[in-house]
């Protein structure tokens, strides 16, 4: 199976390499985009508006890159040496003519969803020497292919949203051949702008006069350039269809499929009910008014491409009344579908719909509530990146399929996290790979907060949704380098990619809103100093690149790399200084005063960094994007303003007379062994189940899981897949084995994911990973700490060499670390660092 994975990786790399088609030199029969002049672009006037828009975007991109602007024409010239042709199979006659003349083969596009072809064609029609055909199975297929040309020419999808400079070149050619872009892995792929105050809301008000079509056109373009097609619009005080009547019109023109969030049924925003609703948001008391309200939403939809959210939650994204009957919710869905059918004049099943199993709604599903088979079941994570439910392999397929609603940002318990990006792409990949392998491929939608500063995870989420085969555990670290190269060029891409990769892992250890002076232990294992040293080194490397990188890239580099690294490093320095202050103050040392002053300076630095981002980057273009508070939380909701953590000063009259030593690291007695999951001595697999390392998914390193992620074992036996860890112990007697896992949830709803552990030849102990999932306090600790730690007890009869065995039972379990402890290990946030005596 290792050969199979290597073969798959090789195929993926070869495929990606084969799809690289831009050259700055004429080679063979390469096609000139720009040589002495820019090649004109032909678009049929009868084709879709979006095809014409894609041509305009490509025209502008070619001019940005080369300084030469190609003409856009709508009639074929009598003669021309070269011509770029953009069109769809349905809207343009020319691609069909080329196929009829056996100049191209469009059979791979016919009947496909969002597929595209880019091909050089010799003598396509009389008078034209050569053509570059950009053909789409539909309007988005044509637009994606045209914008892929822009992307490879050197225009990042983030050229506007992160001020990434274009990679200029004097000439540009397409290597001869045919380049195929099949239908995407996931049908609907999109983002949810949410939790958007004060940052996104303040920015849009200042720059666009509000959340209107002017800003949404920027969002639509970004989505198309990232090969997305689906949007849940901003909804905090906003109503997409009501605030600006051009919003839905332009969304449809741009090819963006619109929806409303999980708690806004029938394409009507919560704000619209506040503005126009009459009576309570309660179907048992106000059904006629609610049906009229919902009917208007479907009427406004018209022919616009949409996915209609059905069902109902309480007003304001709250749960329904306790004890709500499933029969009532099923009646609501039935009535909503009758409205859809009546307004559209066609069976409800012909209008895409989804039912979001969000929070308590999933409980109704678990208790037996069902919706018609054509409705997409939108499964959800726990708001912290851990998927709550997946269809078990072997279930009958649904015509509506399954989707996932995921989070990069959240407002709610155990604490808001909405300031900066803290998403580890390794974990995003692992959870979305888990979903895809379980057949969840109809809709992927992710809450991205204010869009900025989630640029990197948004890119990955949509890239992976477009082509899940392109990114596997083996080549996942390469994504950071590839993305860095696309934004900043190849010269510094490996170094920048390394910084982004380590930032993703470090930042996901604990959200900044949850971080405080007591998170990392000041003395045990020198944890606080070790963590701060990692951040300091990351900042140092980021600063060095900033000095070397071309000045034109510095605004983009600050937004995408330097600011996140510097501001999160500074936050760690702040809490480290507060911890030191409290240490010395408790011992009445005047050194407390020095650390108090440092803490205040770091607190000030936080404000200065945010101000610099808001006021100075790109000439103040992003003002308000860093307005989000993040210091001084006292419960789940954000504070009104940042608050300096309390520090103490020691007067000379109260200071202790004897000198106080600095905090000294304590590593405990040698009676424990700590191993990262990837430090196994032997991996025992079977033909059906193998072990796989996922780089960087753990708080301290990689993790181990079983592949395929849909395969379980019925019972643990001698041949069950397991990992063996060789340890040397000096103590005997009862010992604790603490096993650290990624906080995966019971996605089959069968009482918890299971695993086994044993030492030497003892019978394996079977344990359940997440049996306490329903306990909000326990779950809150899991997600706050980004870990689940389970403990078992084992008897060691003799000192010396022993073998810890970790046994696979359930799929989707990610092992991070094991600690065998006779009682000498000291408490700390990350646990004892890897030590293998």
N, C-alpha and C positions, 0 to 999 in steps of 0.2 A: 504493500500500500504506500510505503514511502516513495517508491518509484512512480506510483500513480500521481501523488501530489507534486512531485518534481516535474513530471510530464505536463501536468495541468499548468504549473507555473511557467514552464518553458513555452507552452502554447500561448498563454496569455501575453507573455513578454513579446513573443514573435508577432502576435496579432497587433499589439499596440505599436510595435516598431513598423509593421507593414502599413499602418494607417497614418504614419508621419509622411506627409506628401509635399511639404514646402522646401524649396531650395532657393538660394540666392544666385545660383549660377545655372545657365542653360546647359542641360545635359541630355543627350539623346533626343528624344521627341518631347521634351518637357514643354509645358504650356506657359506662355508669359502672362502673368497677371499684370506686371509692370516691367517693361524693358525700356526701350527708348520712350515709349508712351504707355499710357494705361489702357488696357483692353476694355472696350465698352461692354455693358451689361444689358442683355435683352430680357424683358419681362412682357408677357402677354397681358394686354389691358383687361382681358376677360378673366384673368386669374384672380385668386382671392386677395383682398387688401393686404393680408399679412405677407404674401409673397412680395408685393411691391415694397412693403416696409422693410423686409429683410434685404431687398436689393439696395434700398437707401442706406441701411446700416452698413452693408458691405461696402458701398461706395465711400461712405465717410471713413470707414476703417482703413480702406486702401489708401486714402489720402493722408490719414494720420500716420500711417506706416512709411509711405514712400514720398509724400509731398505731391503726388500726382493724382488727380481726380478723374476717375473713369466716367464716361457719359452713360446715362441710362436711356435706352431706346425702347420703343414699343412696336417698331416695324423692322422686319429683317432687312438689312442693307442689301443692295444689289451685289455688292462685293465687299469683302473685308478679309484680311489675313487671319484675324482671330476674333472670337466672340465668346463671352460668358453667357450662358443660358440658364435662367432660373425658372422653374415651373413645377406645377403639380400634375399628376396624371389626369385629374379631373378638369383642371382649369386652364391648361395650356395645351394647344394642339401639337406643338413642336416635339415634345418628348415622344408622343405616339408616332409621329412621322419618322423620327429617328429609329424607333423600334421596327416599324414597318419596312424601313430601308435596310434593316439588319446592321445598323450602325451602333446599336446598344441593345442590351437585354434588360428589360424592366420587369421581368416576371417575378423577381424577388421583391418588388414593391407592391405589386397588385394585391389589393385587399388587406394590406398591412397597416399597422397603427404606428404613425410617426416614424416610418422608416425613410432612409435617404440613400442617394447614390451620387457620388462625385466621380466623373469620368472624363478623360480626354478623348475626343472624337475627331477622327480625320475626315475632312470634307463632308461635314454633316449635311449640307444642302448646297445647291448650286451657288457658286460665287463666294462661299465661305471656306477659307482654307482649313481652319481647325477650330474646334469649339471645346469649351469646358462646360460640360453638362452638370448642373446641380438640380437633381430631380427629387421630388418628395412624394411619398404615397399619399400625403395630405398636406395641408398648409403648414403644420408644425414640422413635419418631416423635411419640407423644403427649407424652412427657416432655420432649423437646427443645423442642417448641412451647410447652408451659407454661412452661418455664424461659427461653425467649426473651422471653415476656411479662415475667417477673421481671427479666430483663436490661434490657429497655427501660424498665421502671418505675424502675430505678436501683439494682439489686442486681448488683454486679460478680461474676463467677465467682470472683474472688479475695477476696470479702468475709471469708472465714475464713482462707484461706491467706496473705493479705498484709494483713489488717486494714483493707481498703478500706471506708470508711464508706458506708452507703446514701445515696442522694440523696433526702432526704425531701421530701414534698409533701403538701398537705392533701387534694387531690382528684386523681383519675386517671381518664382516659377513653380508650377505644379508638376511633379514628376509624372510621366506618362503612366496611364493605367486606370483601373477602376477601383474605387474605394467604397465599400459597402458599409452602411450604418443600419443594422437591423433594428427591429422594434425593441423598445426598452424592456428591461427585466420587470419593472413595476409600471403599471398603466398610468396611474395618477401620482405625481410626485410634486410635493409642494411645501410651503412654509406658512406659518401662522404668526402674524405680527401681533404680539400680545404683551400685556403688562407694560404698556408703552408710555406710561407716565412715570417720572417727569421727562425722560430723555427724548424719546422719539416724538412725543407730543410737543415738547418745547421747541425742538429742532424744526419740525414741520411748520409750526405756527410762525416761527421767525423767518424761515427760508421760503415757504410756499403759501403762507396765509392760512394754513390748516392742513388737515389730512384730506386732500382733494385729488383731482385727476392729474394735476401737475406732478405730485410726488408719486402717485400710483403708476404713471407711465414709466418712471425710473425703476419702480419695482417690477413691472411687467417685462421691461427690457432685461433686467438682471436675471429674472427667471428663465427667459428664453435663452440667454447666453449660457446659463448653467444647465440647460436642457430640462428645466422644470416646466410644469404646465398647470399648476393648481395653487390656489391661494385662499386662505382664510384671512380676511382683512382685519385691520386694527379695530378694536371694539370697546375700548375704555372711553366712554363718552362719544364714540363715533358710530355712525351707521352708514356703511358703504353706499348703499343704493339711495339713501335719503339725503345725505350731506351734499352730494354733487351728482347730478343726474348723468353727467358724462362718465362717471366711474364705471358703471356696468357696460355702457356702450363701448368704451375703449377697451375694457377687459376682453370683451368678445372679439373685437377687431384684432387685438394682440394675440388671440388664441389662448387666453388664460381661462381655465375652467374655474368658476367661482363657487365657493361654498360658504357656509357660516359655521361657527364653532360648535362644539359638542353640545352646548346648551341653548342654541338659538335655532329652533326648528323652522322649517318651511321658508328658508332664505330671508328671514326677517331678523334684524339685529335686536338685541335686548333694548338698546336705546329707542328703537321705534315703538316698542310697547310703552316705554316711559313717556314718549311724546304723544302717542295716539291711542294707546290702549284704554279701554273702559272697564272698570271693575277689577276684581282680583285675578291674579295669574293662578287660577284654580279651576281645573276642568269640571270638577264636581259642582261648582257654583256658577261658572261663567262660560260654559261651553259655546253657546252661540256667538258671543263676542270674540272668543278665541278663534273659532272657525272662520269668522269674517276676516280677522286679522291675518290669519294664515293664507286665506284665499288671495288676499292682495299680494302676498309675497310670490305666489306662483303666477299670478297675472303679470307682475312686473318681470318675472323671469323671461317670459316670451320664448323666443327661439334661442336665447343665449345659452351657451353650453354651461351646465351647472351640475353639481351634485347636491341633492336636497337632503339636509339633515332632518330626520324624523324622530319621533319620541318626544319626551318632555322631562325637564328637570325643574326644580323650584326656581323662583324668580331670582335673578342675580347670581346664577351659577351655584345655587344652593341645592341640597338634597330635597326631594319631594317630602311631603308630610310623612312622619313616621307611621308605618303601618299601611302605606299606600298599597292597594291591591294590584296584583299583576293583571287581573282582568281589566281594570281601569286603564292601565297603560296600553294593553293590547287594543282596547276600544279606541284610544287616542290615535294609535298608529293606523287602525282601520279607517277612521274618519279622515285622517290626513291623506291617506292614499286615495280615498274617494274624491277629495278636493283636487288632488293632482290629476286624476283621470278626467274629472269634469272640466277643469280649466284647459288642459292640454288637448282634450278631445281624442285621447288615445289611452290604451291600458296603462295603468300606473307602472307596470314593470318596464315600460319603454322609457321612463325617466329615471336616470341614475339616482339612487338614494342610499343613505347610510344611516345606521343606528350606532351611536357611539356608546360603548360599554364603559363609560367613565365613572370612576368611584362607585357610588352605591348602585348605579344602573347595572353594573356587572353582577351585583347580588341578585337582581331580578332575573337576569339570564341564568345564573347558577341555580335559581329556584324553579326554573322551567319556562320562563317567558320566552316566546319565540316571535319572530317577524317573518314575513314571506321570504322565500328563498332568493328572490332577485335582489333583496336589500343587502348591501355590503355591511358586514359586521365589522365595525371599527374597534378593534381591540386597543388597549391603552397600556402605557407604562404606569408606574406608581408616582409619576411626576419627577422622579429622580433617576430616570434612565433604566429602570428594571421592569421588563415586560411582565404584566400580571397574568395574562391568559393567552394560550395558543391552542389551536385545534389539534387534537391528538391524531397522530398518523392512523389512517384507516377509516376516518370519518368520511361519509359521503360528501362529494364536492358540492359547493353552493354555487348557483349561477351568478349570484352577486359577489361571491368571493369574500376575502377578508382584507382588512387594512390595519394599519398601526398609527396611533397618535402618540408621538414621542416628545420629549422635552429637552431643550438646551437651556431653559430658563423657567422659573416657576415662582408664583406667589402663593404661599401656603406653608403648612407645617412640614417638618419641624422648624423650618425657617425659610424665608424668601431667599432666592439666589438669582439676581438679575443685574449684577453690576458688570462683571467681565466674564470672558469665556473660561469655564472650568471643565470643559468636556474632553474626556480622554477618548480619542478616536478609536483606540484599541477596544474599549468597552462598547462604543457605538457600533463598531463593526461586529463584535461578538453577538450583541443582542439583535441587530438587524439581520445578520446571517442566520441566527436562530429562527427569527420570524420567517425569513424567506424560505428556508429549508422546510418549514411547516406549511408552506403553501400560501403565505400571506404576501400577495403580490398585486392586489388591486389598487390600494391606496397607501402611500406613505406620506404623512404630514407631520411636521415638527414645529413646535413652539420655539421661535427664535428671538423672542423679546423684541428688541429695538432694531434688529438686523445687525447693526454694529454693536459690539465688537465680536460677532459670531461668524466672521467671514470664513475662517478655516473649516469649522465643523459643518457649516451650511454647504460649502463646496463638497466636502466628503460625502455628506448625506445624499446630495443629489447626484453626484458622480456614481456612488455605489448603487443607488436606485436605478440609474440609467443602465448600468452594466455590472451586475453582481459578480460575473465571472472574472472581471478585471482585477479585483482586489481580494486576496486570500491572506490567511495568517502569515504565510511565508514572505510575501512581498509588501505587507502592510507598512513597515517602516519606510519603504521607498516612496510612499504617498507624500510624505512631508517634503522630501527632496524634490519630487516632481512639481509639487505645488509651489515651493519656493522658487524653482527655476522659472515657472510660468509668470510669477510676479516680479522677480528680480533678476532674471537671467541666470545662465549656468555657472558663472564664475564663483559666486558665493553660495550657490544653492546647497551643496552638501553641508556647509557650516550652518546656514540658516535652518535647513531642514532638521539638523541635530538639535538646535535650540528649540524649535517648535515641538519636536517630539518629546524632549525632556520637560518642556513647559507643560505640555498636555498631561503628562504623568504626575508631575509635582502638583499642579493646580487642582487635580482631581482628588488629592488626598483628603482635603477638607475645604469646603466652600469658604471664601473669605468672610462671609457674613456669620459663619459659625466659629471662625478662628478667634482665639483669645490668648491671654498670657499663660494660661494653664494647659493649652493644647499639647504642646511638646514638653516632655519632662526636662527640667533644667539640669538635673544631675544624672538620672538613670541612663546609662549608656551614652552619656553626652548627647542626648537626643536633640535638644533644642539647638545646640551649637552645630551639630552635624547637618541638620535640616537647613539652618541659616547659611551654612557654608555652601551647600548645594545651590541655593538661590543666589548667593553672592557670586559664585563662579559663573552661573548662567547669565547674570547681569553683566559681568565683566566681559564675557564672550560677545554678548549682544552689543555692548558699547564699542568693542574693537571693530566689529563689522560695520557699525554705523560710521566709524571714522574712515573706513575704506570704501564704502559704497558710494557710487556716483551721487552727487547732490540732488539730481532729479528724482532719485528714488527715496529720499529721506522722509518725505511726508508719508508715503505708503509704508515704508519700513517702520516708522514710528507707530502707525496705526496697527499694523499687522503683527509686529514683533516687539519692538522696543518698549512701547508703553505698557503692554500687558506684563512683560518681564520686570520692568522697573517698578511699576506700581505694586505688583504682588510681592516683589522682593522688599520694597519699602514697608509694606504691611507686616511682613515677618520681622523686620528689624524693629518696628514699633512694639509689637507684642513681646519680642525678646527683651527689649529694653525695659518694658514694664515689669516683666518677670524678674529681671535682675534688680530693678529698683525695689521690688517687694522683698526679694531675698535679703538685700543689705539693710533695708529699713527694719525688717524683723529682727535683725541682729544689731540694730542701733549703730550702724556704720555710716559715716558721712559719704561713703562711696554711693550710697543711695541717691544722693543729690545729683551726682554726675549722670547717673542713669535716668533720673527723672528729666533732666534737661535734654538728654538725647531723645527720650521718648517724645517730648514736646516738639523737638525739631522734626522727628519722623512724621508726627501727626501733621505738622505744617507742610512737610514735603508732599504728603498725600494730596492736600488741597492744591499745592502748586503744580503737581503733575496733572491733576484733573483740569486745572485752569489752562495749562499749556495745551492739552489736547483740545479743549473747547475753543480757545481764543487764538492759538497760533498755528495749529496744523492747517495746511492748505488755506491760509489766510482767514481762518475762522469759519471755514465751510461747515464744520461739524459742531458748532457751538450748541451746548446742552446735552450732547450725547454722553457726557460723563457727569451728569448731574445726579446720578443715582447715589443715595446714601448707602453706606456699607460698614460704618464703624459705630458701635454703640447700641446694637440690638439688645433688647431685654426679653423679648418673646418672639413669636414667629413673624410678626409684622415689622416692616421697616421703621426705623426712627424718623422723625420729622427732619432731623439734621444729624450730621455726624457729631459724635461726642468723644472728647478726649478720654481715654481710660484713666481711672484714678491712679495717681502716683503719690508717694509720700516723701517728705523732706525730713532730714534728721538735723536738729540744731547741735551746735558744738557743745552746748551745755548738757545735752542728753545723750551724746554719743558714747558708745562703749569705750572704755579705756584701752583694753587690749586690742591689738590689730585683728581684723576679721579676714580670714582667708577667702579667696575666691571659691565659688561653687566647684567642687571637684567631681569629675565623672565617677560614677559607681557602676560597675559592670556585674555586680553580684558574684556569688561563688561559682565555681566551674561546674556546678551540678545540673547543667541544662545543655541541650543541643538545639540550635535554631537553623533551619534549612529553608531556602527558597524552593518553591515547587519545581523549578527547572533544574535543581541540583540532585536529581534522582540518579541512582546507580544503574538501574535496570528498568526498562519499560516492557511489560508483558502485554502483548496485543493478541488479537484473534483475526482471522480473515475478514470478519464483519465489523470489528470495532478496533480503532487504533487511537493512540495518544497523540495529541497535538499541542505544541507550545504556541502561545499567543504572546508575542513580544509586548512588553510595557503595560500589560493590562493590570498588573498588581500595583499596590502602593509602593513597593520597593523593587519590582522587577517584572519578569514575565509570569505567566500563569499556565497551568496545564488543564486541558479538558479532553473529553473523548469525542471522536468523530466516527461516523456522522452524528450530528446532534439530534437526530430523530431516533437513535437506537438505544434501547435499554436492555438490561439483563433481568431475567425472571428471578434469579437467586444467585447469591455469591457462592462460587465453588472454586476448586483448585485452578481451573482454566479461565476464570473470570479475568478480564483485563485489570491489571493493577500496576502500580508504580512501587518500586522498592528503593528505600533510602537506607544506606549503611551509616551507622552511628557508633561512636565509641563512648561508653559511659563508665563513670567511676563508682557511682552509687548503686545501691540495690534497694529493693523494696517497692512500695507503690509509687508510681510516677503518673503525672498528668501529661497527656498528649493534647496539646491545643492545636487545632487545625483552622487555618484562616482561609476564608472563601470570599470571592466576589459576592455581593448581596443579591444573588439571583432569587427569584420568587417561585412559588409553586404554580408554574404556568399550566400544569395539567389539572390543577384543583383536585388532587388525589391524596391530600394529607401531608404533602411535603416531598421535596427531592431527597433522595437517600444516597448514602455512601457507606463504605465499610473501612475499618482500620484494625490492624493487628500488629503485634510485634513477634517476630520470629515465627514459630509454628502454632501459636495460639489460634483458636477459632476467631474469625473476624467478628468484630462488634458492628452491628448495623445501626446507623444513626440517621436521624432526619434533620435536614439542614434548616428548614424554615417552618417548623410546626407552629411557631408562635407568631406567624405572619399577621394574624388578625389583631394582635396586641399592639396598639398604636405606639405605646412607649417603647416596646422592644423594636418594632419596625423603625421608629424614629432614630434609635441609636444605630441601627444598621446603616441607614442612609447617611446620617450625619458623619459617622466614622468611615463610611464607604467600605465596610467589612462585616462579615459574620464570622464569629469565632465560636467553635464548638469544642467541648472538652470531653475526653474519655480518660479512664483510669486503667493502668496496666501494671502488672507485677514483673519486676526485673529481678531474677534470681541470682545472677552472677554479673560481676563487672566485666567490661570488655566490649567486644564487637557484637552489635545486634542489628537486626533489620526491621525497619518500620515499613509496613505494607499498607498502601492506600488503595482501596478497592472501588472500582467503578460499579455503580448500581443504576442511577438515573442519568439521563442525558442532560446537557446544559449546565453542569456544575463546573465551576472554574476554581481550581485550587491555587492558592497563592503562597502559602507558607505552612510549615509544621514546626512546633516547638515541643520537645520532650523535656519535662522539667521535674526534678525531684523536690522542688520547693524553693529553689534558690533564685529563680528568675525574678526580676524586679518589674513592677508595673510601669508601662509607658504606652504612648499612643500607638506606635507602630509595632510594639512588642520587641523582644530581644533581636538585635540585628543578626544576620546570618553568621553562624559560628559553628564550625564542624570539627570539634577536637578529635 
